[in-house]
Amino acid sequence: MTRERLEEIRAQLDEINLEILELLSRRAELVQEIGDLKKRKGTERFDPIREKEMLDRLVAANPGPFDDSTVRHLFKQIFQASLGLMEEEKKELLVSRKKRTEDTVIEVNGVRIGGGQPVIIAGPCSVETPEQMDAVGAGLQQHGILLLRGGAYKPRTSPYDFQGLGKKGLELIRKTADKYGMAVVSEIVSPSDIEMSLEYVDVIQIGARNMQNFELLKEAGNVRKPVLLKRGMSATIEELLFAAEYIVSRGNTEVILCERGIRTYEKATRNTLDISAVPILKQESHLPVIVDITHSTGRKDILLPIAKAALAVGADGLIVEVHPEPSVALSDAKQQLNLPQFAQWMEGLKASGYLPKQEPVPVK
């Protein structure tokens, strides 16, 4: 083969490549038109029967030299890319930054979550007794904490562990929050309890184990109450955003995303804090993002540097567990700060410039 013939064949290939590209572009325009028509009719965009018919027709007309399996593979790739064009609009979630460029800011008890100063959500792992809640409420108030957390319903790994006080626990945390001028953040685990919880809870928490409890997400989306959605222990960032979409698509736009660590092979901490998730979520979504530093580490000795790291990468707030006497706590005793430790932790954040000075809230 002469050099001139080689260049001639290459020129022909270049022309064919351009022709293929032009035909693919034309095909894409037709696919998008079909997608628009299907959208108006409300029909599914992917039609497996139609795809099989097209593939069978192409294989029957295959002149070679490609074998039939190669022809099927090549055109399935083209069909997949075309389907992506039809579903492009669907992929732009309501929680996506593409849908809303400005940050969503959620106001709870006069506290703005998102787009400003970071907030602290603090309180015990579980609501246990009136004395426990009163002690923690009084202690947190001294540091200007306005968002009180505490579990009334506790989904536990073992069925024999403390499961929480249920509705009685909600009544108790509500009473404590009202006394000390705070809002209540507490987990609800059953869709049937969402409506009942509105009387007691200012922010509905959906825990990591329930991130893909889709019926619970739907019910949370049907009410007009802020929802704190925790990332599942083995969930991807995309799955967290889709879980949030379940809530927002039902009309409840007040969703707070929470990174709380994911399960890896590392055993030095309770979970592995995915610190990179914070800036990624802030970039991909307009929803506020907070970090649960207690559950992500399970270690009191590193809570201050972890908190600084979370705020440094843009977290809108932190969750930290505080108990008057962690040694006798009914759940997660080892990871909860006592009140002096919490005071030291707060001072460490303020000294580093991550938190502003706050005045104590007067007792009602």
N, C-alpha and C positions, 0 to 999 in steps of 0.2 A: 504494500500500500504506500503510494507516494505521499509526500507531505501535503501536496495540493489537494489530494482526495480526502485526506484526514480533515483538513480545514473545511472542505466542502460539506462533509458529513456533520461536523460540529455546528456549522452554520444552520444546516437543516434541523438539527436537534434544538438549537436555540429558537428557531421559528416555531417548532412544534410545542416547545415549552410555553411560549407566549400564547399560542392558540389554546393550549390546555388551560392556562391561567384565565384567559378570556372566557372560555366556556364554563370554568368553575365559578367565576364571578357572576356570569349570567344565571347559572344554576342557583347560586346563593340568593340572587334577587328574587327568583321564583319561589324559593323556599320561604323567604321572609314574607312574601305576599300570601303564601299558603298559611303561614303562622298567624298573620293578621286576621285572615278569614276564620280560622279555627278559634281564635281568641274571641271574636265577635259572637260566634255560635256557642262558645263555652265548651268546646270539645277538646279531648286530649290531643296534644300536639304530636306525641309519638304514636305511630300506628305500626305495630309489629307485622300485621298481615300485609300491609302495603309494602313494607321493607322486604319481606320475603318474596313477594311477587316480583319486585324489581330485580332482586338478586337472581332469582330463578331465570328471569328473562335474559339477563346479562350473561349468565353461564351458558344458556342454550345458544346464544349468539356468539359465544367466544370463538374467534378464529385462530387463537394461538398467537405467539408461542407461549404465552403465560398459561399455566394449568388452571383448572377451575377453582381450586382452593385459593390461589393467588388473586384471581379476579374477585372472588368473594371478599377476601381480606382488604384489597385496595378500595373497593367500593363501600365496604362497611366503614372504613375510616372517613371516606367522603360523607357518607350519611351521618356519621356521628358528629362531624364538624358542622354539618348543616343543621342538625338538631340543636347544637349549641347556639347557633344563630337565633333559632326560634325561641329558645329558652333564656336568652340573654337578659331580657327584661325581667323575667321571673327571678333570676339570680340576684338582682339588685334588691336586697331585702329592705324592709322598712327600717330596720335597725342600722342599715348601712350608711356610711359617711357619704356615699354617692346620692342617697335620697335626701339627706339633710346635712348641710355643711357645718352649721353652728352646733355647739355642744348642747345637749339636753341638760337642763338644770332642774333638779327635783327639790322642792322645799318641804321640809318636815319640821314642825315645831319651831319655825323661824330659822332653821338651819338649811343652808343651800348646799346640796350635794352635787358637785360638778361645776366646772368652770370658775373655781375660786379657791378659797382656803380649804385645805384638807380637813375632813371631819374625823372624829373619833367615836366609834361605837363600842361601848364597853359594858361589861356585866358578867355574871357567872355563866358557866356552861349550862347549868340547870337551875330552875327555880325550885327551891327546897322548902324553906320555912319563912314565916313573916320576919323573924329576927334576922335571918341571913339577908333577905332583900332590903330590909331597912338599913342594915349596916352598910351594905354595898351602895345603896342609894345615897346615903349621907356622905360616904367617902368619895364617891364620884362627883358629887355636887361641888365639893371643895376645889375641884379642878375644872369646873365649868362644863362638864360633860352633859350634853342635852339629848343624847340618844342611848337609851338603856336596852341592852340585849339580855336575853335569858330564855332558856328552853323550857317550854311547858310540855311539848311533845318531843320525845327523844328517840329517833330511830337508831337502834344500837345493833352492833354486829351480833352480839349474843342475845337471845331472847330472855336470858336470866338477869341481864343487867338492868339498872334503873331506867324505866321508860318514860319518866316524867309524870307530873301531876295532872296533866290534861287541862281541862277547862278551869279547874281550881288554880292551876299555875298561872293561867292567863289573867284571872281575877286578881291574883296576888301581885303580879308584875305591873298590872294596870294601876293598882292602888299605890304601889311604890312610886311609879312614874308620876302620877298626879301629885303626890306629896312633895316630890323634889323637882317639879317643873321639867320633866323629861318626856320624850316620846318613846314608845315601845317598839322594839324590833324583836319579833319572835317567829319561830318556824311553825308552819302548818304542814301536816303530812297527808291529810285526807281531803279530797275535793269537796266532800260533804261538810267539812268544817270551815271552809273559806267564808261563807256568809256569816256564820256565828262569830268568827274571829274579828269581824269588822268593828264590833263593839269594844274590843280590848286592844287591838293591835294597830299601830300607826304605819308600820312597814311590815308586810308579809314576807317572811324569809322562806325560800324554797332551797332546801339543803342539797348537798352534793349527791346524796343517794337518790334524790328525787328529781334531779335535773332533767331526766327524760321520762318523768311520769307525766305523760302528755295530757291526761285528763285533768291532773292538778294544774298544769300550765294553762289549759283552756279556762278553767274556773277562775284562776288568778287574772286572766285576761278579761273576764267578764265583769270584774269589779273595778272601781275607780279608787284604788289604793296603791301606793308605791309597793313595788316588789323587789326584794333583794334576791337575785338569782345566783347561786353558787355553782361554780364549775364542777362537774363530776370528776371523781378521782381518776378516771381513765378516759376522760372526754377530751377531744380535740378542741381547739379554739373555734373552728367552724361549727362543731356540734353545739357549743355553748351559744353561739350567735343564732343558730337555728332554734334552739330552745327559747331564747329571748323573743324570737320572731313569733312563736306560738302565742306568747302573751300580747305582744304589740299588735299582731294581726287581729286580735279580738277587740281592740280599741283601747286597751290600757297601755299608754305610752310611757308611763313612769316606771321604768325598769332600771335597776342598778346591777351591774355585772360584778361578780366577786371572784377573784382568783384566790384559791385556798390550798394550792399545792396539788400535785398529781402523783399517782403511784408509779414508782420506778423501782429498780433493784437496790437503790441506796437505802441503808438502814441507819445512817447517822442522825437523820431527822425523821419525824413521823411521816411526812410526805416530802416531796421535792417541790419547793416553790419555783414555779415557772415565771421568773421575774420578767422575762422577755414578753410574756403574754400581755403585760400592762401596756407598753407602748404600741404593741400590735393591735390590741383591742381599741385603744384610743385612736389609732390611725384608721382602722377598718369600720369603726362604729362611732356614732355620736353619743352613745349612752355613757353615763359616768361609770368609772371602774374603781373598785376598792379592793384591798388585799386583807385577807384574814391571816394575820401573822401568827396567831396561836395554833390553828389547825395545820397550817402549812409547815410548821417546824416541830411542834410538840415539845419545845425546849424553851424554858424561861431565860436561860443564860445568853441567848443570842437575839432576843426580841428587839433590843434597841438597834443594833446594826441592820437587822432585817427590815425594821420599820423605816429607817433612813433610806435604805435601798429602794423600798417600794415608793416612797415619796419622791425620791430623786428621779425615778423614771416616769413620774407623772401620775401616780395614783391619786384619786380624789378623796381617799380616806382609808382608815384602817379599822379592823375589828380586833379587839384584844379581850381575852377572858380574865375577869377579876373576881375573886372570891374572898370574903373576910377571913376564912380559915381553909385554905386549899387542902390541907392534910385530911380533913374530914368530909370533903366534897363527895357527893354521890356519883359524880361522873368527872372524868378527865382531871383528877386531882393533881397530877404531876405537872400539868402544863399551865395552870392558872396562877396569875400573880396575886399575892396578897395586897392589901391596901398600901402599906409602906413601899413595897416593890413597884406598884403602879405609880405612886407619887414620884419615885426616883426615875422611872421610865419616862414619865411626862416631862420632868425637869431636863432629862437628857435630850429630848426632842426640842424643847424650847431653847436650850442652851446652844443647840446646833443650828437654830434658825428655821427649823422645819415646822414649828407651831408658833402662833402668836401668843402673847400673854392673854389670859382670860380671867375675867372676874367671876367669883363664885355666884351661883344663882341663888337668890333668896328662897328660903323654905316657904311654901304656901301655908 
